[in-house]
Structure formats: structure tokens, C-alpha cells
Amino acid sequence: MKIIILQQAFKELNAAIAYYEGQQAELGRRLKDEVDQHINWILENSTVPQIRKGGYRRVNLKVFPYYIAYIIRENTLWIVAIAHGHRKPEYWIGTEKHKRPT
């Protein structure tokens, strides 16, 4: 399956990594590793999470307060957001920067 991470989701992840790295050495790397592990899980189990009201699926990270929002279209995994779960959840839905693939 092909993976496409929307630019804004990629920026969100990099900002979170930089923040955590500034808090403690290696903490940003641990966030990146957890995101990578969850993306791999999604690739194997993409239909397990239910489709949410906005037409996307979501997987919560276990250690960090973030989630990965994604859509599957044909043979492509579109990661539309890597968002903080406690700060304005689902703020990204409907924004131009997070335009969902059709």
C-alpha cells in the first residue's frame, strides 16, 4: 500500500517532535518511533478503526497524546492529520490545508 502524508500533517509531526526533543533528549525520537509503529499497524489493520463522522479513521498513540487521522482510497493510505488529542480535537477537519482526498 502506498502512503501519502499530507504536508500539514507532516509539519504537525515535525513540530511535535521538536517540542518533545526540547523537553528531554530522545523524547522526540520516541514520538517519531511511536508514530512509525502505528502507521505500520494501520497498514496491516486499516479497516479495524471505525469510520468517524468526518469520513476518516483514527488511531490514538499509546504514550503521547496524539492521534493519526487517515483515509484509505484504493491502494493508498492518506494520513490527513497527526494531531494533539487534547488541543482542539478534530480542528483540522474542513480546513484547506487538510483537504481530504476524494
N, C-alpha and C positions, 0 to 999 in steps of 0.2 A: 504494500500500500504506500502511496506517495504521501508525504507530509508537507503541508504548507502552513507556516506560521505567519499570520498577518503582521505587518510591520508594527502596529501599535502594541500587539501582544508581545512581540519581541522586545520592544522598548520597555514595556512594563516589567518584564522579567529581568532585563539588564539593570533597571533602576532598583528593583528589589534586591538583586544580587549585590549591587554596590552599597546599598543601605546596610545589609546584614554584614558585609565584609567590613564596613566601617564600625560596626558594633563589636565584632570579635573576629579575629583572624580565622579563616577557613569556614566561617558560617555561611558566607555567600556561596562557596563551592558546595556546601551541603545542601543548600536550597536548589542549586542547579542540578545536583545529582538526584534529588528527590523528584524534581520536575521530569528529568530524563526517565527515571524509573516509572513514573506514572504515564508518561507518553508511551513507553513500551507496553505497559499494561493495557492502555487504551487500544493499541494496535491489535492486541490479542483478544480483547473483550469489548470492542467498541459499541456493541448494541446492549450491553448489560445496564448501564445507567439509563434511566427513563428520559424520554424527550420532555423538555420543560416547555412552559408556556411560550417562550420566545422561539421555539423550534430548534433548540440546541440541547446538547447533553453536557453534563458537568461532572467532574471528578475532583473531590476535595483532597488536598495534600494531607498527610497524616501529622507531620511535625510542624510545618509552617502554616499560617492562617491564610493560605491562598488556594485557589481552585483553577482548574483548567476547563475552559468552556470550548466545546468543539462541535463541529458538524461533519458528518460523513456525506460526501457526494460522489457517487460512482466508486472509484477506487482511490479516493483522495481523502485524507484526514486534514480538515481545515481547523487549525487552532485559532479561534477568534479572540480569545482573551486569556490572560494569566492574571487573574485579579485577586485583590485582597478581599477575603470573605467577610470582613467586619466593617470595612470602609465603603459605604455606599454600594452594597452588593448589587450587581447587575446594572451598574451605572453605564456600562458600555453599550447596552442594547439600544439600537436606534441611532447611535452616533455615526457620523460619516466615516470616521477613522476605523470603525469596527464594522463596516458594511459586510453583511453576511453574503457568502457566495450563493448564487441562485442555481 
